[in-house]
Amino acid sequence: MQATQNNQPANDFPSGISKPAERALANAGYVRLDQLTQVSAAELLKLHGMGPKALGQLREALQAKGLAFAGEQAE
């Protein structure tokens, strides 16, 4: 994960997410976990570098914050 000038992470995605998935999200303009509530899991899977494992990690991180992908219910 890259750091910004003030040593804060460039994003708040799970630390175990793969670099290709992290790049896919960044290239699509997603830099914060809460932004993923505006997009469906199916749309994210279309991104080059995003796979089922990364999607599951993101889903778990969203659920931990009481959030969910668009079209899904937060648990």
C-alpha positions in Angstrom: 0.0 0.0 0.0 1.4 3.4 -0.9 1.4 6.2 1.6 0.4 9.8 1.1 2.6 12.7 2.1 1.5 12.6 5.7 2.2 8.8 6.1 -1.4 7.8 5.9 -2.3 4.9 3.7 -3.4 5.9 0.2 -6.5 3.8 0.7 -8.4 1.9 3.4 -8.7 -1.5 1.6 -7.8 -4.7 3.5 -4.1 -5.1 3.9 -4.2 -8.7 2.4 -5.7 -7.6 -0.9 -3.5 -8.5 -3.9 -1.5 -5.8 -5.7 -3.3 -6.5 -9.0 -6.7 -6.0 -7.3 -5.5 -2.9 -5.5 -4.3 -1.4 -8.9 -7.6 -2.4 -10.6 -9.5 -0.5 -7.9 -7.2 2.5 -8.1 -7.3 2.6 -11.9 -11.1 2.6 -11.7 -11.0 5.5 -9.3 -11.8 3.7 -6.1 -9.6 4.8 -3.2 -11.8 4.3 -0.2 -13.8 1.3 1.0 -17.0 3.4 1.3 -16.9 4.2 -2.4 -17.5 0.5 -3.1 -21.1 0.8 -1.8 -21.9 2.6 -5.1 -20.8 -0.4 -7.3 -22.0 -4.0 -7.5 -19.8 -7.0 -6.9 -20.4 -8.0 -10.6 -19.1 -4.7 -11.8 -16.0 -5.0 -9.7 -15.3 -8.5 -11.1 -15.2 -7.0 -14.6 -12.1 -5.0 -13.6 -8.8 -6.5 -14.9 -6.9 -7.8 -11.8 -10.0 -8.3 -9.6 -10.8 -11.8 -8.7 -13.1 -13.7 -6.4 -10.6 -13.8 -3.5 -10.1 -10.0 -3.5 -13.9 -9.5 -3.8 -14.5 -11.7 -0.8 -11.9 -9.7 1.2 -13.5 -6.4 0.2 -17.0 -7.8 1.1 -15.8 -8.8 4.6 -14.2 -5.4 5.1 -17.4 -3.7 4.1 -19.5 -5.9 6.4 -17.2 -5.1 9.3 -18.2 -1.5 8.8 -21.9 -2.3 8.3 -21.7 -1.6 4.6 -22.2 -3.7 1.5 -21.8 -3.5 -2.3 -24.5 -1.9 -4.3 -27.5 -4.2 -4.5 -26.5 -6.2 -1.5 -27.7 -6.0 2.1 -25.3 -5.0 4.8 -25.2 -7.6 7.6 
